[in-house]
């Protein structure tokens, strides 16, 4: 296999890996960090190889038509990866506009974003040494939001219900999620957008 064909194959694999990341990044957890580092170095290495292949093409005075084809497709793949590093495909498992957005920023740049959508579905994403995502449906009964049919790759148990409360120090509204009825502390997210009730 020639270098120009190897460049094309590796660039295509990089493009596929970047554009399908939404399907597998949630399930690989901590391994997402080494994978992103590997893909970054692969991108840099392929860019350098592509530069040398273009140089060889000019030295050959445009005689090798297969090389120009392979280089052109490789450059296209690398440009797509550069301009769309999160991929061209939207992998949001719960599309739609959010009614409520809760956010929490923790230590070492860990964060959690929670969204309630208008079609009685919710999604929560946590980024901390990898990505975790939970999604499912919810019901609102009085002042309580109950979570149902929760799905995740991590196998963790999700919260059973949540309520909106006023934070004592700041007076801001927070969404406090509870694992079960015995959970007296809960886990709070600051409400940064929307209202806690549906219609």
N, C-alpha and C positions, 0 to 999 in steps of 0.2 A: 504494500500500500504506500503510495507516494505521500509526501508531507502535505501537499495541498488537499488530497482526499482525506487524510487523517484530520487536518484542520477543519474540513467541512463536517465530518462525522462528530468530532468533539464539540464544535460550535452548535450543531443541531441538538446534541445531548444536553448541552448547557441551556439552550433555549427551552427544551422540554422540561428540564428540571426546574427552571425559574417559573415557567408558566403553569406548572401543575403543583407548585408548592402549597397552594391552598388546600389541596386534598390530603397531603401527608404531614404538613408541619405541626398540626395540632396533636397528632398521634405519636410523634417521635419525641416529644417533650424536650428534655435536656439536650438531646442529640441535635436539636435545631441549631445551636450555636456553632458546633464544629462543622456542620453542613454548610452554613452560611459562609464561614471562613474558607472552607474548601472551594465553594462556588466562586467566591471573590478571587482567590488565587488562580483558579482555572480561567476566569475571565481575563485576568492580567496576563497570564501565560499565553492564552490564545490570541490576545491583542498583539503581543510581541511577535509571535510566530506569524501572524497575519501580516504584520509590517514587513518582516523579512521575505515572505512570499511575494508581496507586492514589489519589493526591491528586485527579487530574482526575475519577476515577470518583466520589469523594465529592462533589465540586463539582457534578457532573451529577445528584446525588441518585439514584444507582443506576438511571438510565434506560437506559443502553447495555448491553444483555445480552451483546453480542459482546465488548465490552471486558472484562467480568468473566470471561468464559470464557478469553480470551487471557491475562489477567493471572493467573488461577488456575493455568493450565498452566505459565506462565512461572515463577511462584513455586515450583511443584512441581519444575521442572527445576533451578532455582537452589538449592533446599534439598537436593536429591539431590547436586548437585555440591559443596555445602558440607560435608555430613555424610559423603560418600564421595568424597574428592578423588582416590583411586586407582581409582575405578570400582567398580561393583557386580559385575563379572565377574572371576573368578580366571583369569588367563592363564598359570598355571604350566605350562610344557610338560612337566614331569617331576613329576607329583603323587606324593604318598606321603610317608611318614616317612623322615627321613634316618638312615642308619647312622653317618655321619661328617660333621662340619661343620668345614671349615677356614676361617680368616679372616685377612686381612691388612689393616692400616690404614697407608696411606702418607702422604706429604706432601700438603699442600693439600686435606686431607679426602678423598682418593681411597681407595677400599676395594675388596676382592675377597672374595667369599664363594663357597665351593666346597662342594657337597653330593654325597655318594654315597648313592643310594637303595637300598632292599632288592631291587628288581627288576632289578638290574644296569644301572641307568642313572645318569647323573650330570648335574649342572648347575653351571655357574659363571657368576656375574654380577659384572661390574666396573662401578663407578660412578666416573667421572673425566671431567669435561667431556662428559658424555653417558653412555649405558648400552651396554655390550657384554654379550652373553650367548652362552655355548657350552653345548651339551648333546649327549649321545650315550650310548653304552654303554661298559661296562668289563668286563675279565676280570682276575681275581686269579690270579697264578701265583707260588707261593712267597711271597716278601715284596714283590712288585712288582705294581702296578696298571697295566694296559695300557688305554689309551683307544682306542675304536673308533667308527667312524661319527659323527664329530664334525660338528655342524651349527652354522652361525653366519651372520649377515647381513653381518658385516664383511669376510669373505673372508680373514681371518688364519689362519695355520697354528696349530694347537693343539699342546699338549705330547703326546709319544708315550707316556710312562709316568711313574709316580711311585713313590716309596718313603717309608716312614715312618722318621724318624731322630730321635735325641735331640739337642737343641740344646746346644752345648758350654757356653755361659755359664749358662743357666738350668736345663738338664736337662729342659725341656718337650719333649713330642713335637711334631714338625712334619712336615707332608706336603711333601716336596720333589718338584716336578714338573720333568721334563727334556724338552727339545725333541727330542733324539735321543741316540744313544750317544756322540757327540762332545761333548755339553754336559756340562761337568764342574762347573759352578756350580749350575745349576738355579734354581728360584724356589720359595721356602718359604712355606707358610701354617701358622699356628699352629692346632693341632687344639683346638677349643673345645668339641666335643661328640662323644661316641660313640667307637667303636673303629675301627681301620683295616681289620680283617678282617671278612668276612661272617659266616657261621654259625659 
